[in-house]
């Protein structure tokens, strides 16, 4: 394959399904009506949307059917599959796990790109044909099927390995300013429930560059135990903002404030006590002043 880091990271969009989606900078800049609209377009678009039609004047043109039936793209775009559940293999020999979800890219050594993939696998391992392999030293709960893999993309080679295993329902997450990935468990299963041997519903930190930093996985309990969705870091104040994907009774938006004197960095969140900092749920109102109970 001929896929450079610049092509991969700077002029590409990456999906969580092991697909590299690319469109050249020239195509992005000259695509008809690319990200352009006028007040007239917007007015017409609102009317069109009300009647179930697409928004005119926005985007990169119509989708072209994919002969392989995998991913339809506008003219000038292409994709390349770099990992495929049940087909491609990890460096350790097992098949790539299934259910790709949240993902992020990081600059790797010697001009490579590192892609971290969540695998949203819920419940016990027996439920899945391709769970995340239980790699020695990287397992939190041996009963759980989920986790993360790390994919290294070079000009002529793709390599994939386990970043963390034994976690559950790894949905979204977020990259950190210091170059790690926070993977979020979208579940509230406790030990003894659904086949689990440990409590779940936590955030874990995965370092794509340092294998040793991921050994003996430890949940960041200070960020709460609930059905986590995503997380983002405020690089100036150090706050973490977290979303919850829950329906019983509802999902909330949270802010975690670090304790006084705490300094973020690689692996620092793993050192926190379970009650470190302050975790708060937002109380939100709409433009009419009405309380919004489900975010």
C-alpha positions as CSV (number, residue, x, y, z in Angstrom):
1,X,0.0,0.0,0.0
2,X,1.2,3.6,-0.6
3,X,-0.3,5.6,2.3
4,X,1.9,8.3,3.8
5,X,1.5,9.8,7.3
6,X,0.7,13.2,5.7
7,X,-1.9,11.7,3.5
8,X,-3.3,9.7,6.3
9,X,-3.4,12.3,9.1
10,X,-3.6,15.7,7.4
11,X,-5.8,15.2,4.4
12,X,-7.9,12.3,5.6
13,X,-10.8,11.7,7.8
14,X,-10.7,8.4,9.8
15,X,-13.7,6.4,10.7
16,X,-13.9,3.9,13.6
17,X,-14.3,0.9,11.3
18,X,-10.8,0.5,10.2
19,X,-11.2,2.5,7.0
20,X,-9.0,5.4,5.8
21,X,-11.2,7.9,4.0
22,X,-9.3,10.4,1.8
23,X,-9.9,13.4,-0.4
24,X,-7.1,15.5,-1.7
25,X,-6.7,19.1,-0.5
26,X,-7.4,20.2,-4.0
27,X,-10.7,18.3,-4.1
28,X,-11.7,19.6,-0.7
29,X,-11.0,23.2,-1.8
30,X,-12.6,23.0,-5.2
31,X,-15.6,20.7,-4.6
32,X,-18.8,22.3,-5.9
33,X,-20.5,24.3,-3.2
34,X,-18.1,22.8,-0.6
35,X,-19.2,24.0,2.8
36,X,-20.6,27.2,1.2
37,X,-24.1,28.6,1.7
38,X,-25.9,31.9,1.6
39,X,-28.8,33.3,3.5
40,X,-31.0,32.5,0.5
41,X,-29.6,28.9,0.5
42,X,-30.3,28.6,4.2
43,X,-33.8,29.9,3.8
44,X,-34.5,27.5,1.0
45,X,-32.7,24.7,2.9
46,X,-35.0,25.2,5.9
47,X,-38.0,24.8,3.7
48,X,-36.5,21.8,1.9
49,X,-35.6,20.2,5.2
50,X,-39.1,20.7,6.4
51,X,-40.3,18.7,3.4
52,X,-37.7,15.9,3.9
53,X,-35.2,17.1,1.2
54,X,-31.5,17.6,1.6
55,X,-29.9,21.0,2.2
56,X,-28.8,22.5,-1.1
57,X,-25.4,24.3,-1.5
58,X,-23.7,22.5,1.4
59,X,-21.3,19.6,1.2
60,X,-19.1,17.9,-1.5
61,X,-21.7,16.8,-4.0
62,X,-23.8,13.6,-4.3
63,X,-22.6,10.3,-3.1
64,X,-21.4,7.8,-5.8
65,X,-22.4,4.2,-5.4
66,X,-19.6,1.9,-4.2
67,X,-19.4,-1.2,-6.4
68,X,-18.2,-3.1,-3.3
69,X,-21.2,-2.0,-1.3
70,X,-19.1,-0.8,1.6
71,X,-18.9,3.0,1.6
72,X,-20.5,5.5,-0.8
73,X,-18.4,8.7,-1.2
74,X,-18.6,12.0,-3.3
75,X,-16.6,12.3,-6.4
76,X,-12.8,12.8,-5.8
77,X,-12.8,10.8,-2.5
78,X,-11.5,7.2,-1.9
79,X,-11.1,4.9,1.0
80,X,-8.8,2.1,1.9
81,X,-9.5,-0.6,4.5
82,X,-6.6,-1.0,6.9
83,X,-8.1,-3.4,9.5
84,X,-11.1,-5.7,9.1
85,X,-12.7,-7.7,11.9
86,X,-12.2,-11.4,11.4
87,X,-9.9,-11.0,8.4
88,X,-6.8,-8.9,9.3
89,X,-4.7,-10.1,12.2
90,X,-3.0,-8.5,15.2
91,X,0.8,-8.8,15.7
92,X,0.0,-11.5,18.2
93,X,-1.8,-13.6,15.6
94,X,-5.4,-13.2,16.6
95,X,-8.0,-11.7,14.3
96,X,-8.9,-8.0,14.5
97,X,-11.7,-7.6,17.1
98,X,-15.2,-6.5,15.9
99,X,-17.4,-3.5,16.6
100,X,-15.1,-0.6,15.9
101,X,-16.3,2.6,17.6
102,X,-14.6,5.7,19.0
103,X,-11.2,6.5,17.5
104,X,-8.4,9.0,17.3
105,X,-5.0,9.4,15.5
106,X,-1.6,10.2,17.0
107,X,1.7,11.0,15.5
108,X,4.0,8.0,15.9
109,X,7.7,7.5,15.7
110,X,9.6,7.8,12.4
111,X,6.8,9.4,10.4
112,X,4.2,6.8,11.3
113,X,0.6,7.4,12.3
114,X,-1.0,5.6,15.3
115,X,-4.8,5.0,15.3
116,X,-6.5,3.9,18.5
117,X,-9.8,2.1,18.0
118,X,-12.4,1.3,20.6
119,X,-14.3,-2.0,20.3
120,X,-17.8,-1.6,21.6
121,X,-18.3,-5.2,22.8
122,X,-20.9,-5.6,25.6
123,X,-21.2,-8.4,28.1
124,X,-19.3,-11.7,28.4
125,X,-16.7,-12.8,25.8
126,X,-18.8,-15.8,24.8
127,X,-21.3,-13.5,23.2
128,X,-18.8,-12.5,20.5
129,X,-16.9,-14.2,17.7
130,X,-14.0,-11.7,17.7
131,X,-13.6,-10.1,21.2
132,X,-10.5,-8.2,22.1
133,X,-7.8,-10.8,22.9
134,X,-6.7,-11.1,26.5
135,X,-3.1,-10.0,26.2
136,X,-1.1,-10.7,29.3
137,X,-0.7,-7.6,31.5
138,X,-3.3,-5.5,29.6
139,X,-6.4,-7.1,31.1
140,X,-8.8,-5.4,33.5
141,X,-11.6,-8.0,33.7
142,X,-11.0,-11.4,32.0
143,X,-14.7,-11.9,31.6
144,X,-15.3,-8.7,29.5
145,X,-15.0,-8.7,25.7
146,X,-14.2,-5.0,24.9
147,X,-11.1,-2.9,24.8
148,X,-8.9,-0.9,22.4
149,X,-6.5,-1.8,19.7
150,X,-3.7,0.4,18.4
151,X,-2.9,0.4,14.6
152,X,0.4,1.7,13.3
153,X,0.3,2.8,9.7
154,X,3.5,3.1,7.7
155,X,4.1,3.8,4.1
156,X,4.2,0.1,3.2
157,X,2.9,-1.7,6.3
158,X,0.0,-1.8,8.8
159,X,0.5,-3.3,12.3
160,X,-2.1,-3.7,15.0
161,X,-1.9,-4.7,18.7
162,X,-4.0,-4.6,21.9
163,X,-3.9,-1.4,23.9
164,X,-6.3,-2.5,26.7
165,X,-8.5,-5.6,27.1
166,X,-11.1,-6.8,29.5
167,X,-13.2,-3.6,29.5
168,X,-16.9,-3.5,28.4
169,X,-18.9,-1.5,25.8
170,X,-16.0,0.8,24.9
171,X,-18.1,3.4,23.0
172,X,-16.5,6.9,22.5
173,X,-13.8,8.7,24.5
174,X,-11.4,11.4,23.7
175,X,-7.8,12.3,23.0
176,X,-5.8,14.3,25.5
177,X,-3.4,17.2,24.9
178,X,-0.5,15.1,26.2
179,X,-1.0,12.4,23.5
180,X,-3.1,9.6,25.1
181,X,-6.6,8.2,24.5
182,X,-9.3,8.1,27.2
183,X,-11.6,5.2,26.4
184,X,-15.1,5.3,27.9
185,X,-17.2,2.3,29.1
186,X,-20.9,2.8,28.2
187,X,-22.3,0.4,30.7
188,X,-23.1,0.2,34.4
189,X,-22.5,-3.6,34.8
190,X,-21.2,-4.5,38.3
191,X,-19.3,-7.5,39.4
192,X,-21.7,-10.5,39.3
193,X,-23.9,-8.9,36.7
194,X,-24.0,-10.0,33.0
195,X,-21.0,-12.3,33.7
196,X,-18.6,-9.6,34.8
197,X,-16.1,-10.2,37.6
198,X,-15.3,-6.5,38.2
199,X,-17.4,-3.3,38.3
200,X,-17.6,-1.4,35.0
201,X,-18.7,2.0,33.8
202,X,-15.3,3.8,34.0
203,X,-12.8,5.7,31.9
204,X,-9.4,4.2,31.2
205,X,-6.3,5.9,29.8
206,X,-4.5,4.2,26.9
207,X,-1.1,5.3,25.7
208,X,-0.6,4.6,22.0
209,X,3.2,5.1,22.2
210,X,4.2,3.3,25.3
211,X,3.1,-0.3,25.7
212,X,4.4,-0.5,29.3
213,X,2.2,2.4,30.4
214,X,-0.9,0.3,29.7
215,X,0.1,-2.6,31.9
216,X,-2.2,-3.4,34.9
217,X,-5.1,-1.3,33.7
218,X,-6.6,0.9,36.3
219,X,-10.0,2.7,36.0
220,X,-10.0,6.4,36.7
221,X,-12.6,6.3,39.4
222,X,-12.5,10.0,40.1
223,X,-14.3,10.6,36.8
224,X,-17.3,8.6,38.0
225,X,-19.0,5.3,37.3
226,X,-21.9,5.6,34.8
227,X,-22.6,4.9,31.2
228,X,-19.8,7.1,29.8
229,X,-20.0,8.3,26.2
230,X,-17.3,10.9,25.4
231,X,-14.7,13.1,27.2
232,X,-12.8,16.3,26.3
233,X,-10.0,18.0,28.2
234,X,-9.8,21.8,28.7
235,X,-6.0,22.3,28.1
236,X,-5.9,25.6,30.0
237,X,-7.8,24.9,33.2
238,X,-7.4,21.2,33.3
239,X,-11.1,20.4,33.6
240,X,-12.5,17.3,32.0
241,X,-16.0,17.5,30.4
242,X,-17.8,14.2,30.1
243,X,-21.1,13.0,28.5
244,X,-23.4,10.2,29.6
245,X,-25.4,7.9,27.3
246,X,-28.2,6.7,29.5
247,X,-32.0,6.5,29.3
248,X,-33.0,5.3,32.7
249,X,-33.8,7.9,33.8
250,X,-31.6,10.2,31.7
251,X,-28.1,11.2,30.6
252,X,-26.2,14.1,32.0
253,X,-23.2,16.4,31.2
254,X,-20.4,16.4,33.8
255,X,-17.4,18.5,34.7
256,X,-14.5,17.2,36.7
257,X,-12.2,19.7,38.4
258,X,-8.8,18.4,39.3
259,X,-7.5,18.8,42.9
260,X,-5.3,21.7,43.8
261,X,-1.8,21.2,42.7
262,X,-2.5,18.4,40.2
263,X,-0.7,18.6,36.9
264,X,-1.9,16.6,33.9
265,X,0.5,14.4,31.9
266,X,1.0,10.9,30.5
267,X,-0.3,8.4,33.1
268,X,-1.1,11.0,35.7
269,X,-4.8,10.3,35.8
270,X,-4.0,6.7,36.8
271,X,-2.4,8.0,40.0
272,X,-5.5,9.7,41.3
273,X,-7.5,8.6,44.3
274,X,-11.1,7.5,43.7
275,X,-12.4,10.7,45.3
276,X,-9.8,13.1,43.9
277,X,-11.1,16.4,42.5
278,X,-14.7,17.4,42.2
279,X,-17.2,15.8,39.8
280,X,-20.3,17.9,39.1
281,X,-23.4,17.4,36.9
282,X,-24.6,20.4,35.0
283,X,-28.1,21.8,35.6
284,X,-29.3,23.1,32.2
285,X,-32.2,25.2,31.0
286,X,-33.5,25.9,27.5
287,X,-33.9,29.4,25.9
288,X,-37.3,29.6,27.5
289,X,-36.0,29.0,31.0
290,X,-37.3,25.5,31.2
291,X,-35.2,22.9,33.0
292,X,-33.8,20.2,30.7
293,X,-33.7,16.9,32.6
294,X,-32.1,14.8,29.8
295,X,-29.1,15.9,27.9
